Amino acid sequence: MMRHASAVLLLFVYVSFTSGFAQEAPPKRIEPMPMARPPADIVITEVLFRVPRGDSGDANGDGRRNATGDEFIEIANLGEKPVNIGGYRLIDSNSYAGLTDKGKRPFNASEIKADGKGVSFVFPELELAPGEVVVLFNGFEGLPPGDIGTWQKAAAPNPRFGTARVFALRPEDKFAALGDKGDWVMLITDSGEILETVRWGSPETQPPADSGHTREAPTEPAGSVARRNRTSGFQDHAELYGGALFSPGSFVPKPSDPGTAVSRPREQNPR
């Protein structure tokens, strides 16, 4: 009996000693979580990559529908301070594939040109005030009415498009266009920082690993895809804005919140 009690006592002392030793071990290091990149002030607000059929697809207001020429990308300053977008770039997956051999070579944003050979554009010197909007039309075989900017010179505010600054790619052929079934467009600053990417469907070439904020968009919208504010995702424009298929240049921030906007669809094919 004494031998059994001694064994229990020794076991208790051993467990107590080892438990105390374990408690003295240094705590496991907890790595800090990486901070999420804050939303940018200059953001993509609307993309028309699947032009509706018939007269309702005349997004650029030139009087006729063109499956390539009526495509557009809209960006806006949703911040509280003016931003000079001179040197900012827009590019899609096909142009990116050409610059990087489909992602096999390093991407250099400074190689992006506004040469009409693809969906790629470099903005000229242009200060966007808070709430101000820019629309980049494709422009194949037809240009929007009013003043149209180029990569060399910005346009004056265009009253036909909600006073937005309007530009055009002016591509050489109809194949320099956004992909209906899958593609993405990327917004890049003059210093080469990727602000965000809007992607839809299954593009053949994926964006780089660091593609800013990536927003997914519906693949088969009735018209364009659009967002409500700088942090929201993209939805079918018709669902967001009472059946209107698109509204280039009319993304207008509410005075109470520079990051939120309402869309005022323009009259179709104004004269």
C-alpha positions in Angstrom: 0.0 0.0 0.0 2.8 2.4 0.9 4.6 1.5 -2.4 1.4 2.3 -4.4 1.0 5.7 -2.6 4.7 6.5 -3.3 4.2 5.8 -7.0 1.1 8.1 -7.2 3.0 10.8 -5.4 6.0 10.6 -7.8 3.6 10.7 -10.8 1.9 13.8 -9.4 5.2 15.5 -8.9 6.4 14.6 -12.5 3.2 15.9 -14.1 3.3 19.1 -12.1 6.9 19.7 -13.0 6.4 19.1 -16.7 3.2 21.2 -16.8 5.1 24.1 -15.2 7.9 23.7 -17.7 5.4 23.8 -20.7 3.9 27.0 -19.4 7.3 28.7 -19.4 7.8 28.1 -23.2 7.6 31.3 -25.3 4.2 31.9 -26.9 3.8 31.1 -30.6 4.3 34.2 -32.8 1.1 35.4 -34.5 1.9 36.9 -37.8 -0.1 40.2 -38.4 -2.8 40.0 -41.1 -1.9 42.0 -44.2 -3.9 45.3 -44.5 -6.3 45.4 -47.4 -5.6 48.0 -50.0 -8.0 50.9 -49.6 -10.3 51.6 -52.6 -8.9 54.1 -55.1 -10.4 57.4 -55.8 -10.2 56.9 -59.6 -12.3 53.8 -60.5 -14.0 52.1 -63.3 -17.7 52.7 -63.0 -19.3 51.2 -66.2 -18.2 48.9 -69.0 -20.2 48.0 -72.2 -18.6 44.9 -73.7 -21.7 43.3 -75.1 -23.4 45.8 -77.3 -27.2 45.3 -77.5 -28.6 44.4 -80.9 -30.6 46.9 -83.0 -31.0 50.6 -82.6 -30.9 50.2 -78.8 -27.2 49.4 -79.0 -26.2 52.9 -80.3 -24.3 53.8 -77.1 -22.1 56.4 -78.7 -25.0 58.4 -80.2 -23.7 58.5 -83.8 -27.0 57.2 -85.2 -26.2 53.6 -85.7 -25.3 50.5 -83.8 -21.8 49.0 -84.1 -20.9 45.9 -82.2 -17.3 47.2 -81.8 -17.6 50.9 -82.1 -20.2 51.4 -79.4 -18.2 49.6 -76.7 -17.1 51.9 -73.9 -15.3 52.1 -70.5 -16.3 54.8 -68.0 -14.2 56.0 -65.1 -14.9 58.6 -62.4 -13.2 60.4 -59.6 -15.1 59.3 -56.5 -12.7 60.9 -54.1 -12.9 64.3 -52.4 -9.8 65.9 -54.1 -8.9 66.6 -57.8 -6.7 64.0 -59.4 -4.6 64.5 -62.5 -5.0 61.3 -64.6 -2.3 62.3 -67.2 -0.4 59.0 -67.9 -3.2 56.8 -66.5 -3.7 53.7 -68.7 -6.5 51.3 -69.6 -5.8 47.9 -71.1 -7.7 44.6 -71.7 -6.6 41.0 -71.6 -5.8 40.7 -75.3 -3.5 43.7 -75.3 -1.9 42.5 -72.1 -1.3 39.1 -73.8 0.5 40.8 -76.6 2.8 42.7 -74.3 3.6 39.8 -72.1 3.5 36.8 -74.5 0.3 35.7 -72.7 1.8 36.3 -69.3 5.1 34.6 -69.9 7.1 37.8 -69.8 7.1 40.5 -67.1 4.4 43.2 -67.5 5.7 46.7 -68.1 2.9 49.3 -68.0 5.0 51.9 -69.7 4.8 49.8 -72.9 1.1 50.4 -73.2 0.4 52.5 -76.2 -2.7 54.3 -77.7 -1.9 53.1 -81.2 -5.3 51.8 -82.3 -4.1 48.2 -82.5 -6.0 47.0 -79.5 -7.9 48.0 -76.4 -5.2 50.1 -74.8 -5.1 53.8 -74.0 -3.0 56.4 -72.3 -4.7 59.5 -71.0 -3.3 63.0 -71.7 -2.9 65.6 -69.0 -6.3 66.0 -67.4 -7.3 67.0 -63.9 -10.5 65.3 -62.8 -12.5 67.2 -60.1 -14.4 65.2 -57.5 -17.4 63.6 -59.3 -16.0 64.2 -62.8 -16.4 61.4 -65.3 -14.4 60.2 -68.3 -15.8 57.9 -71.1 -13.5 56.0 -73.5 -15.4 54.8 -76.5 -14.1 52.2 -78.9 -15.0 54.4 -81.9 -14.6 51.9 -84.7 -16.3 53.2 -87.9 -18.1 55.9 -85.9 -17.4 58.6 -83.3 -19.6 60.1 -80.6 -20.9 63.6 -81.3 -19.2 66.6 -79.8 -15.6 67.1 -78.7 -13.5 63.9 -78.7 -10.2 63.7 -76.9 -7.1 61.8 -78.0 -4.0 60.5 -76.1 -2.4 63.8 -76.9 -5.1 66.2 -75.8 -8.1 66.1 -73.5 -11.6 67.0 -74.7 -13.8 69.7 -73.3 -16.8 68.5 -71.2 -19.4 66.9 -73.6 -23.0 67.9 -72.8 -24.2 64.9 -74.9 -22.7 62.6 -72.2 -23.6 64.2 -68.9 -20.7 66.7 -69.3 -18.1 63.9 -69.2 -14.8 64.1 -70.9 -15.1 61.8 -74.0 -12.2 59.9 -75.7 -12.1 57.3 -78.4 -9.7 54.4 -79.2 -10.2 54.7 -83.0 -9.0 51.2 -83.7 -7.8 50.0 -87.1 -10.2 47.0 -87.3 -13.2 45.5 -85.6 -11.2 42.9 -83.8 -9.6 45.5 -81.5 -12.5 45.1 -79.1 -13.6 43.7 -75.8 -14.5 40.0 -75.6 -18.2 39.2 -75.1 -17.6 35.8 -73.5 -14.6 36.7 -71.4 -12.2 39.5 -70.9 -11.0 42.1 -68.4 -10.1 45.7 -68.3 -7.4 47.1 -66.0 -6.9 50.7 -64.8 -3.3 51.7 -64.1 -1.8 54.9 -62.8 1.0 56.9 -64.4 3.5 55.4 -62.0 2.5 51.8 -63.0 0.3 51.0 -60.0 -2.6 48.8 -60.9 -5.7 50.3 -59.3 -8.3 47.8 -60.2 -9.5 45.2 -62.7 -13.0 44.4 -63.9 -13.3 40.8 -65.2 -16.1 38.8 -66.7 -16.5 35.3 -68.2 -13.4 33.1 -68.9 -10.7 35.2 -70.6 -7.9 33.2 -72.2 -5.2 35.3 -70.5 -5.5 36.0 -66.8 -4.5 39.4 -65.2 -1.2 39.6 -63.2 -1.2 38.4 -59.7 -1.2 41.9 -58.4 -4.2 43.3 -60.3 -5.4 45.8 -57.7 -9.0 45.4 -56.6 -10.5 42.7 -58.9 -14.3 43.1 -59.5 -16.3 40.3 -61.2 -19.0 41.3 -63.6 -22.0 39.4 -65.1 -21.1 37.7 -68.4 -24.4 38.3 -70.3 -25.9 41.6 -69.2 -28.7 43.2 -71.1 -26.4 46.1 -71.8 -23.5 47.4 -69.8 -22.3 46.4 -66.3 -22.1 49.1 -63.7 -21.5 49.7 -60.0 -23.2 51.9 -57.3 -20.0 53.1 -55.5 -16.3 52.6 -55.2 -16.5 49.5 -53.0 -19.5 47.7 -54.7 -19.3 45.0 -57.3 -20.6 45.2 -60.8 -24.2 44.3 -61.8 -26.3 44.4 -65.0 -26.9 48.1 -65.6 -30.6 47.4 -66.5 -31.2 45.9 -63.1 -29.6 48.8 -61.3 -31.2 51.6 -63.2 -34.8 50.8 -64.1 -34.2 49.0 -67.4 -31.8 51.5 -68.9 -29.2 49.5 -70.9 -26.3 52.0 -70.4 -25.6 55.6 -69.4 -22.1 56.6 -70.5 -20.9 59.8 -68.8 -23.8 60.0 -66.3 -22.4 58.5 -63.2 -23.0 61.4 -60.8 -22.0 61.3 -57.1 -24.5 62.3 -54.5 -23.4 65.5 -52.6 -23.7 63.7 -49.2 -21.4 60.9 -50.2 -18.7 61.3 -52.9 -18.2 57.6 -53.0 -21.8 56.8 -54.0 -23.5 57.8 -57.3 -26.7 57.7 -59.2 -26.9 57.1 -62.9 -28.9 59.4 -65.1 -29.5 57.6 -68.4 -29.1 60.0 -71.4 -31.7 60.1 -74.2 -31.1 57.4 -76.7 -29.6 58.7 -80.0 -30.1 62.4 -79.2 -30.4 64.9 -82.1 
